[in-house]
Amino acid sequence: MSTRSLAIPVWAVCALVLLLVPAYGSPTFVDLAFRTASLIVLAISWNLMASAGLISLGHSAFFGLGGYVGILSANLLGAPFWLSLVGAVIAGTLLGSGLALITGRMRGIYFAITTLAASEGLRVIAVMLPDLTGGAKGAYLKAATFPGVLAINLAMSLVAVAACIIAWMVSRSRFHYAFRAMRANEAASQMLGIFPLKYRTAIMALSGGMASLVGGVEVWHGGYLDPAVAFDLHITITSQIAPILGGIYTLSGPILGAIATVFLGDATRIALGHLQGASLLVFGLVLVFCVLYLPQGIQGGLLRMLGKRPSEAAAEPKLSPTVATGAAKP
Amino acid sequence: MLTINKVSKTFGGLRAIDDVSLNVKQGQFFGIIGANGAGKTTLLNLVTGYLPPTSGTIEFEGKPIHGLPPYRVAHRGIGRTFQITQPFAEMSVLDNVMTGALFSSNGARRSLQEARAMCDEPLRLVGLTAQADLQAGALTLGGKKKLELARVLATEPKLLLLDEVMGGLTRAEIEDLMISLRRIHAAGTTVVMIEHLVHVILDLCDHVFVLNFGRELFRGTPNDVISHPEVIEAYLGKPLTAAERA
């Protein structure tokens, strides 16, 4: 129980640090905080969908869409920073709920492939509309009013803190029960009165909005966007490596995993930067190590070190939920 | 209360349910028996919307329910347990039961605390109070069967469909569960029960319906049914004394 009572102050301090770094940190530290905050949101967003049994292989679809809505609304409509972010959230929410309605009852690998296709499809569309998006050459942000680096960095920190709070609220709501039931057995959950499509649409709208918001903030941070950057497979991969590394289906897992992923990425770049692809190799090895020796991620490992049983949500991670449930088997 | 009218279900060339009509009245304790493959579970799948009937109608409290998806059937007040248990393995026993309390037709208005408070009674009735914090996946088969029942009781069904809820339980557990089922029934829940254990059906049910190869073979009181020669031949296969020993 002592670890539990300690948890809230610890997280509060972490949130405070994340919010203060953009104003007072050194440039290196500010950049580190920005990238960590960005990945925390993406990881939480991915983990929320995964917790309902929806494994996304196309999180860059949301990220890239948010980026394009951000840059286009600023360039074409002259939208200020905040308004373009609102646009990004709305677009991501619509894409998420639209995907939920399209995928219907698809689960497991079928769902995953559909999300991958959505991301690739959006990338191709972005390439094929050069008049609008600049095509493969990309586009530069030409904002009428630039909010300043501090505001952008602070925005990302705020978004990360907000994402953590939202994930915490979800975990304490009835949605938490619906999602876990759907993940375990969507067919049987219906007999208890759960309408899976309703909860699936809700979680994908929420998750999509979050990931798009990150894309929107990132484009103001980078000032440039092209289809390969927006719909980068790297986004998809890191947003799922982080929660798996940290502890899938858990609250703190995506946060711990995002920190670890950013740290790992930087460490390998510094140590092995001269070897092409070394960082990918390290990511792969770490993932294999985690699957073998830390199946409940960093969060589960920490809990075990503290002598606590890992939470029930993390106890039996299934990375590929069963496709057929057999509930209606005659 | 539940009216199944000339319902058929075919899978390709197989007539799994063939022109079955039956009527469950409010307050009945209704047994459905039949050999393996007779179509008992298929009949429940038709009632609960997991399968659409090929023909025929199903009404609950005077309103048609065939064609409704399972969650809407559940909202009408029909609860069902699965023969092959379907626990939410990664959730605790309590959270499984809470899920029933949260998403039933009345569940939408409940807070988590209210739903939590509602779970004590179902857990006690099935005898899982001591295991409430265990992971559902860690339960024995008997425990999972009990959990199925507790979870569906938390949805406060008007009509309870039990698909071999006694399977895998010890003799003592069966006795306990029979007492609980009697109490649930006495509290006003209509029960339809598929069961292989003849003595359970004899003890609990006031009406028995016999399915054989998807068709109605016989219906009547439990004593009529077990003394009916065709039923003995089709379902029990042996004289009564041997069947009771089994």
Interface residues (C-beta under 8 A of the other chain):
Chain A: R172 S173 R174 Y177 A178 R180 A181 R183 A184 N185 A187 A188 S189 Q190 M191 L192 G193 I194 F195 P196 Y249 E312 A313 A315 E316 T325 G326 A327 A328 K329 P330
Chain B: F11 A16 G39 T41 T42 N45 T48 Y50 L51 P69 P70 Y71 R72 A74 H75 G79 R80 F82 I84 Q86 P87 F88 A89 E90 M91 S92 D95 M98 T99 G100 L102 F103 S104 S105 G107 L112 A115 Q135 G137 R151 V152 T155
